[in-house]
Amino acid sequence: MTIYGFIFSEVTNDVVLDDSLMVGIEGALLGCAYYALYCRSCGLMVGFSLYSAFASLVHLRGLFCLFKDSILCYLLKTKAIIEASEMNFPALSLKEHLGKLKEQLVGVHVRLELLIKRLEELNQQINVADMQGYASRTVGLKLGFAENKSSN
């Protein structure tokens, strides 16, 4: 069964979260524990907030799910009550958002590669400097012998 509605991370004070934990006994919420959401102005149940659910709905836990067909009114900033059927919610283009995200990831990847290359160059310079310092300390010593400095 499909749930037709809108998913929100937060809602206004016009949507009331019921304190009672309910368990779905039929339909799409069968076996799920949830809190009912009510419209403050008309008192009708307009959705739910899942407390626990099966794997197919678990991604909705803690979010506010409002049924499109159950929303009879909605209080806007203008204090006007509007029928839900008169409201228009254009679909967002996921492809466009993913394209922008991909561009950002490619940019970050290129910067990381440049930083890694620069770090390798710095490490190589440090290693060369260390080797030159070691070589200058051993100038004049015979092979296999070490100089012993005494504190006389």
Buried (B, 14 or more C-beta within 10 A) or exposed (E): EEBEBBEBEEBEEBBBEBEEEBEBEEEEBEEBBBBBBBBEEEEEEBBBBBBEBEEEBEEBBEBBBBBBEBBBBBBEEEEEEBEBEEEEEEEEEEEEEEEEEEEEEEEEEEEEEEEEEEEEEEEEEEEEEEEEEEEEEEEEEEEEEEEEEEEE
